[in-house]
């Protein structure tokens, strides 16, 4: 059985580094302008711990096309809010233009590129936006002067370029629109589409984005699971227009929350799925909502927006790895995961907390690479008295590993980690 496990890991190890690219061809994720007035301002507040996890923020560089100095100042203010709330050791490059768009559109934004199966990928066969790939890998994946995010804004709209949130009832707040479109570039984007009642992915690989991957229906079924919802199919469209989709996430105190996905009964390209909706009338407006009102200033990135980004990989939960990466045909190895390992991702030291109840229990610790090679092994002889163990993983190469702990009764627990 071990040979089967090793063979499966070798096969997956060979496949997982076959990096693939995709773009959102002929698809724009838009922010729709409503004529109604909602003259209110949601001021910035510190949400940085959701994503930054003690890091020093990030650097965002912008290339402007057809921008006035007034518009640039507002854009730079919005960029500063993102820089305060998100962390990446690699600069994020944005290319932005002011141009004539459809009359009901405020702006549009998207990742310039998606990659899947890159080195250290958390989820196999899932596309990640390029800015997030660079955050995960810690290095540039395209040329240093190439855009990671592209945005455009409607030059024909009546804009308020102030940064004080005092948007007149006759204008749309530009800072809010910029924050929104950068959010799409960070990861509120993907490949779901519906044409003539048939739902599918709009790429040749027939694969989801990481945002697509985390969408669930009311029965806790993953929409990207093609065993449940074939792609393409009418069944998939029925799910995409069910008005009952969520992205679940875990908070810092391990409570489960959810963000409600905008999934109206009528599919609209560029609007459906890739926005959030508020579920209570008195709740603050979602930054990533599908529509914007005149007079409304949304300068607060919002808890749900940041939690969703954390879930897809911008936060510490970027270390969450799909069970399918380690497909071993060995249910015993991938048994109930009750041991705790942290931090994840890790750098030099990995902590293991093992649920041992008997005194002087002996536990075997193994760290296994994607190729099935045991790269670390230790017999932990006093786990009963000292249930927490620190191991030095500084010598391991960056990548995904399986941490396997086995007690003296042959109970085996497995955790997947990312080593930076």
C-alpha positions as CSV (number, residue, x, y, z in Angstrom):
1,X,0.0,0.0,0.0
2,X,2.9,2.3,0.7
3,X,4.1,1.9,-2.9
4,X,0.7,2.9,-4.2
5,X,0.9,6.0,-1.9
6,X,4.3,6.9,-3.2
7,X,3.4,6.3,-6.8
8,X,0.3,8.5,-6.5
9,X,2.4,11.3,-4.9
10,X,5.0,11.0,-7.6
11,X,2.4,11.3,-10.3
12,X,0.7,14.2,-8.7
13,X,4.1,15.8,-8.0
14,X,4.9,15.6,-11.7
15,X,1.5,17.1,-12.7
16,X,1.3,19.8,-10.1
17,X,4.2,21.8,-11.4
18,X,2.9,21.8,-15.0
19,X,2.1,25.5,-14.7
20,X,-0.8,26.7,-16.8
21,X,-2.1,30.2,-17.7
22,X,-5.6,31.6,-18.3
23,X,-7.1,35.0,-18.8
24,X,-10.7,36.4,-18.7
25,X,-11.1,36.8,-22.4
26,X,-13.9,39.1,-23.5
27,X,-15.3,39.1,-19.9
28,X,-15.4,42.2,-17.8
29,X,-16.5,42.2,-14.2
30,X,-18.4,45.5,-13.8
31,X,-19.6,47.8,-11.1
32,X,-23.2,49.0,-12.1
33,X,-24.3,52.6,-11.5
34,X,-27.8,53.0,-10.0
35,X,-29.7,56.3,-10.3
36,X,-31.0,56.0,-6.7
37,X,-29.4,58.1,-4.0
38,X,-27.9,56.7,-0.8
39,X,-25.9,59.6,0.7
40,X,-23.9,57.8,3.4
41,X,-20.2,57.2,4.1
42,X,-18.6,54.1,5.5
43,X,-15.3,55.4,6.8
44,X,-12.1,53.3,6.9
45,X,-11.3,51.3,9.9
46,X,-8.5,48.9,10.9
47,X,-9.2,45.4,9.5
48,X,-5.6,44.7,8.7
49,X,-5.1,41.7,11.0
50,X,-7.5,39.7,8.9
51,X,-5.0,39.6,6.0
52,X,-1.7,41.0,7.2
53,X,-1.1,38.5,10.0
54,X,1.7,40.6,11.5
55,X,3.3,41.4,8.1
56,X,4.3,44.9,6.9
57,X,1.7,45.4,4.3
58,X,2.5,45.6,0.6
59,X,3.6,48.0,-2.2
60,X,1.2,48.8,-5.0
61,X,2.5,50.5,-8.1
62,X,0.1,52.2,-10.6
63,X,0.4,53.0,-14.3
64,X,-2.1,55.7,-15.3
65,X,-3.7,56.2,-18.7
66,X,-5.7,59.3,-19.5
67,X,-6.0,60.3,-15.8
68,X,-6.2,63.8,-14.5
69,X,-4.2,64.8,-11.4
70,X,-7.4,65.0,-9.4
71,X,-8.3,61.4,-10.4
72,X,-4.8,60.2,-9.6
73,X,-5.0,61.7,-6.1
74,X,-8.2,59.8,-5.4
75,X,-6.8,56.6,-6.8
76,X,-3.7,56.9,-4.7
77,X,-5.8,57.3,-1.6
78,X,-7.7,54.1,-2.4
79,X,-4.5,52.3,-3.0
80,X,-3.2,53.4,0.4
81,X,-6.2,51.7,2.0
82,X,-5.5,48.4,0.2
83,X,-1.8,48.7,1.2
84,X,-2.8,49.0,4.9
85,X,-5.0,45.9,4.8
86,X,-3.1,43.4,2.7
87,X,0.3,41.8,2.8
88,X,2.7,40.7,0.1
89,X,6.5,40.7,-0.2
90,X,6.1,41.2,-4.0
91,X,4.9,44.6,-5.4
92,X,1.4,44.6,-7.0
93,X,1.3,46.4,-10.3
94,X,-1.9,48.0,-11.5
95,X,-2.6,49.4,-15.0
96,X,-5.6,51.8,-14.9
97,X,-7.3,53.8,-17.7
98,X,-10.1,56.3,-18.0
99,X,-12.2,55.6,-21.0
100,X,-15.8,55.7,-22.4
101,X,-17.7,52.7,-21.1
102,X,-21.4,51.8,-21.3
103,X,-23.6,54.4,-19.7
104,X,-24.7,52.2,-16.7
105,X,-21.2,51.1,-15.8
106,X,-18.9,52.8,-13.3
107,X,-15.8,50.7,-13.9
108,X,-14.4,47.2,-14.6
109,X,-11.5,45.3,-13.2
110,X,-9.9,41.9,-13.2
111,X,-6.6,40.0,-12.7
112,X,-4.3,40.5,-15.7
113,X,-3.5,36.7,-15.6
114,X,-4.4,33.5,-13.8
115,X,-2.0,30.7,-13.0
116,X,-2.6,27.1,-11.8
117,X,-0.3,24.3,-10.7
118,X,2.6,26.7,-10.0
119,X,5.3,25.7,-7.5
120,X,3.8,25.7,-3.9
121,X,0.3,25.9,-5.3
122,X,-2.2,25.3,-2.4
123,X,-4.8,23.7,-4.6
124,X,-4.1,21.6,-7.7
125,X,-5.8,22.4,-11.0
126,X,-7.3,25.7,-9.6
127,X,-6.5,29.0,-11.2
128,X,-5.1,31.8,-8.9
129,X,-5.0,35.5,-9.8
130,X,-1.4,36.6,-10.6
131,X,-1.1,39.0,-7.6
132,X,-2.0,36.2,-5.2
133,X,0.4,33.8,-6.9
134,X,3.2,36.2,-6.3
135,X,2.1,36.6,-2.7
136,X,2.2,32.8,-2.2
137,X,5.5,32.2,-4.0
138,X,7.2,35.4,-2.8
139,X,8.5,36.3,-6.3
140,X,7.4,37.9,-9.6
141,X,5.7,35.5,-12.0
142,X,5.5,37.9,-14.9
143,X,7.8,40.8,-15.9
144,X,8.4,43.3,-13.2
145,X,6.8,46.1,-15.4
146,X,3.7,44.0,-16.4
147,X,0.3,44.6,-14.8
148,X,-1.0,42.1,-12.2
149,X,-4.4,43.9,-12.2
150,X,-6.1,45.9,-14.9
151,X,-8.9,48.4,-14.3
152,X,-10.8,51.0,-16.3
153,X,-13.3,53.7,-15.3
154,X,-16.0,55.4,-17.2
155,X,-14.9,58.9,-18.3
156,X,-18.6,59.9,-18.9
157,X,-19.8,59.4,-15.4
158,X,-20.2,62.2,-12.9
159,X,-17.5,61.5,-10.4
160,X,-16.6,62.9,-7.0
161,X,-12.9,62.8,-6.6
162,X,-12.7,63.9,-3.0
163,X,-11.4,61.6,-0.3
164,X,-13.5,62.9,2.6
165,X,-16.6,60.8,1.9
166,X,-18.8,63.8,1.4
167,X,-20.1,62.7,-2.0
168,X,-22.9,64.9,-3.4
169,X,-26.2,63.2,-4.2
170,X,-25.6,63.9,-7.9
171,X,-22.3,62.1,-8.2
172,X,-20.6,58.7,-7.7
173,X,-17.7,58.3,-5.3
174,X,-14.5,57.6,-7.2
175,X,-12.6,56.2,-4.3
176,X,-15.3,53.6,-3.7
177,X,-15.2,52.5,-7.3
178,X,-11.4,52.2,-7.2
179,X,-11.5,50.1,-4.0
180,X,-14.1,47.9,-5.6
181,X,-12.2,47.2,-8.9
182,X,-9.0,46.5,-7.1
183,X,-10.9,43.9,-5.1
184,X,-11.8,42.1,-8.4
185,X,-8.1,42.1,-9.3
186,X,-7.2,40.7,-5.9
187,X,-9.4,37.7,-6.4
188,X,-13.1,38.4,-6.7
189,X,-13.0,37.0,-10.2
190,X,-13.3,33.7,-12.0
191,X,-14.5,31.7,-14.9
192,X,-18.2,30.8,-14.3
193,X,-20.5,31.8,-17.1
194,X,-23.9,30.8,-18.5
195,X,-24.9,30.9,-22.1
196,X,-28.3,29.8,-23.4
197,X,-29.1,28.2,-20.0
198,X,-25.8,26.2,-19.9
199,X,-23.3,26.8,-17.1
200,X,-19.6,26.3,-17.7
201,X,-16.1,27.6,-17.1
202,X,-14.8,30.1,-19.7
203,X,-11.4,28.5,-20.2
204,X,-10.0,25.7,-22.2
205,X,-9.0,23.7,-19.1
206,X,-12.5,23.6,-17.8
207,X,-11.2,24.6,-14.4
208,X,-12.3,27.0,-11.6
209,X,-10.6,30.0,-10.2
210,X,-9.8,29.8,-6.5
211,X,-12.9,32.1,-5.9
212,X,-15.0,29.7,-7.9
213,X,-13.7,26.8,-5.9
214,X,-14.9,28.2,-2.6
215,X,-18.5,28.8,-3.6
216,X,-21.0,26.5,-1.9
217,X,-24.8,26.1,-2.2
218,X,-27.3,25.8,0.6
219,X,-26.6,22.1,0.9
220,X,-22.9,22.7,1.5
221,X,-22.1,21.4,-2.0
222,X,-19.2,22.8,-3.9
223,X,-20.3,24.3,-7.2
224,X,-16.9,23.5,-8.8
225,X,-17.3,19.8,-8.0
226,X,-18.1,18.4,-11.5
227,X,-19.1,15.0,-10.0
228,X,-22.1,17.0,-8.5
229,X,-22.6,19.6,-11.2
230,X,-21.3,18.6,-14.6
231,X,-19.6,21.4,-16.6
232,X,-21.1,22.4,-19.0
233,X,-24.7,21.6,-17.9
234,X,-28.1,23.1,-17.2
235,X,-27.7,21.9,-13.6
236,X,-24.8,24.2,-13.1
237,X,-26.8,27.2,-14.3
238,X,-29.6,26.3,-11.9
239,X,-27.0,26.5,-9.1
240,X,-25.5,29.8,-10.4
241,X,-28.9,31.4,-10.3
242,X,-30.2,29.9,-7.1
243,X,-29.9,33.0,-5.0
244,X,-28.6,30.8,-2.2
245,X,-24.8,30.6,-2.5
246,X,-22.1,31.4,0.1
247,X,-18.4,31.5,0.7
248,X,-17.7,30.1,4.1
249,X,-14.7,31.1,6.1
250,X,-13.1,30.6,9.5
251,X,-12.4,33.7,11.7
252,X,-9.3,34.2,13.8
253,X,-11.0,32.7,16.8
254,X,-12.0,29.6,14.7
255,X,-15.7,30.5,14.4
256,X,-17.3,29.9,11.1
257,X,-18.8,32.8,9.1
258,X,-20.1,33.2,5.6
259,X,-20.4,35.8,2.9
260,X,-23.5,35.7,0.7
261,X,-22.7,35.5,-3.0
262,X,-24.8,37.6,-5.4
263,X,-26.6,34.9,-7.4
264,X,-29.8,36.4,-8.8
265,X,-32.4,34.3,-10.7
266,X,-31.4,35.8,-14.0
267,X,-27.7,35.4,-14.9
268,X,-25.9,38.6,-15.9
269,X,-22.3,38.4,-17.2
270,X,-19.9,40.5,-15.3
271,X,-22.4,40.9,-12.4
272,X,-23.6,37.5,-11.2
273,X,-21.4,35.5,-8.8
274,X,-18.4,37.8,-8.5
275,X,-20.1,40.2,-6.1
276,X,-21.4,39.9,-2.5
277,X,-24.8,40.9,-1.2
278,X,-25.9,42.1,2.2
279,X,-28.5,39.9,3.9
280,X,-29.9,42.5,6.3
281,X,-31.4,45.8,5.5
282,X,-29.6,47.6,8.3
283,X,-26.2,46.1,7.5
284,X,-23.4,48.2,6.0
285,X,-23.1,48.2,2.2
286,X,-20.7,45.6,0.9
287,X,-17.7,47.1,-0.8
288,X,-17.9,44.2,-3.3
289,X,-21.7,44.6,-3.8
290,X,-22.9,44.6,-7.4
291,X,-24.4,48.1,-7.5
292,X,-23.3,51.6,-6.4
293,X,-25.6,54.5,-5.5
294,X,-25.1,58.2,-6.0
295,X,-23.8,59.9,-2.9
296,X,-22.6,56.7,-1.4
297,X,-19.0,56.5,-0.2
298,X,-17.7,53.0,0.8
299,X,-14.1,53.6,2.1
300,X,-14.2,50.6,4.4
301,X,-13.0,47.4,2.8
302,X,-15.4,45.5,5.0
303,X,-15.1,42.3,7.0
304,X,-16.7,40.0,4.5
305,X,-14.5,41.3,1.6
306,X,-11.4,40.7,3.7
307,X,-12.5,37.4,5.0
308,X,-13.2,36.1,1.5
309,X,-9.8,37.2,0.4
310,X,-8.2,35.5,3.4
311,X,-10.1,32.3,2.6
312,X,-8.8,32.2,-1.0
313,X,-5.2,32.7,0.0
314,X,-4.4,36.2,1.0
315,X,-4.5,35.5,4.8
316,X,-2.9,32.8,6.9
317,X,-5.4,30.4,5.5
318,X,-3.5,30.4,2.2
319,X,-1.9,27.3,3.7
320,X,-5.2,25.4,3.4
321,X,-4.6,22.6,0.8
322,X,-7.1,20.6,-1.1
323,X,-7.5,17.0,0.0
324,X,-7.2,15.9,-3.6
325,X,-3.5,17.0,-3.8
326,X,-2.6,14.0,-1.6
327,X,-4.7,11.2,-3.3
328,X,-3.1,8.1,-2.0
329,X,-5.9,5.4,-2.0
330,X,-4.9,5.0,1.6
331,X,-7.7,6.0,4.0
332,X,-5.7,5.1,7.0
333,X,-3.0,7.7,6.1
334,X,-5.5,10.4,5.4
335,X,-7.5,9.6,8.6
336,X,-9.2,12.0,11.0
337,X,-6.9,15.1,11.3
338,X,-6.9,15.7,15.0
339,X,-3.3,16.8,15.5
340,X,-2.7,20.6,15.2
341,X,0.3,22.1,13.3
342,X,1.2,25.7,13.2
343,X,2.1,28.2,11.8
344,X,0.9,27.3,8.4
345,X,2.6,28.4,6.1
346,X,5.8,28.0,8.2
347,X,9.4,29.2,7.8
348,X,11.9,27.7,10.2
349,X,10.0,26.2,13.1
350,X,6.8,24.0,13.0
351,X,4.8,23.4,16.2
352,X,2.9,20.1,16.6
353,X,0.2,19.7,19.2
354,X,-0.8,16.0,19.5
355,X,-4.0,14.8,21.3
356,X,-2.4,12.2,23.5
357,X,-4.1,11.1,26.8
358,X,-1.9,8.3,28.0
359,X,1.3,9.1,30.0
360,X,4.7,8.4,28.3
361,X,3.0,7.8,25.0
362,X,5.4,7.6,22.1
363,X,4.6,9.3,18.8
364,X,6.4,9.1,15.5
365,X,6.6,12.3,13.5
366,X,7.2,12.1,9.8
367,X,7.3,14.9,7.2
368,X,6.7,13.6,3.6
369,X,7.3,15.4,0.4
370,X,5.1,15.4,-2.7
371,X,7.3,12.7,-4.2
372,X,6.6,10.4,-1.2
373,X,10.0,10.8,0.3
374,X,10.3,11.1,4.1
375,X,12.4,14.2,4.6
376,X,12.1,14.3,8.4
377,X,11.5,11.6,11.1
378,X,11.6,11.7,14.9
379,X,10.4,9.5,17.7
380,X,8.7,11.7,20.2
381,X,8.9,9.7,23.5
382,X,7.3,12.0,26.0
383,X,4.2,13.2,24.2
384,X,2.0,12.2,27.1
385,X,3.6,14.7,29.4
386,X,4.6,17.3,26.8
387,X,1.9,17.3,24.1
388,X,3.5,20.1,22.1
389,X,6.6,19.6,20.0
390,X,8.7,22.1,18.1
391,X,10.6,20.8,15.0
392,X,13.2,22.6,12.9
393,X,12.1,22.6,9.2
394,X,14.5,25.4,8.1
395,X,16.4,23.0,5.9
396,X,13.4,21.9,3.9
397,X,12.8,23.3,0.4
398,X,9.8,25.5,-0.2
399,X,6.7,23.4,-1.1
400,X,3.8,21.4,0.1
401,X,4.4,18.6,2.7
402,X,2.3,16.0,4.6
403,X,3.0,16.0,8.3
404,X,2.2,12.5,9.6
405,X,2.0,11.7,13.3
406,X,1.4,8.1,14.5
407,X,0.9,7.0,18.2
408,X,1.9,3.7,19.7
409,X,-1.6,2.3,19.0
410,X,-1.1,2.9,15.3
411,X,-3.6,5.8,15.2
412,X,-2.4,8.0,12.4
413,X,-3.1,11.7,11.8
414,X,-2.2,13.8,8.8
415,X,-1.9,17.5,8.2
416,X,-0.8,19.3,5.1
417,X,1.5,22.3,5.3
418,X,3.2,24.8,3.1
419,X,6.9,25.5,3.8
420,X,7.9,29.0,2.7
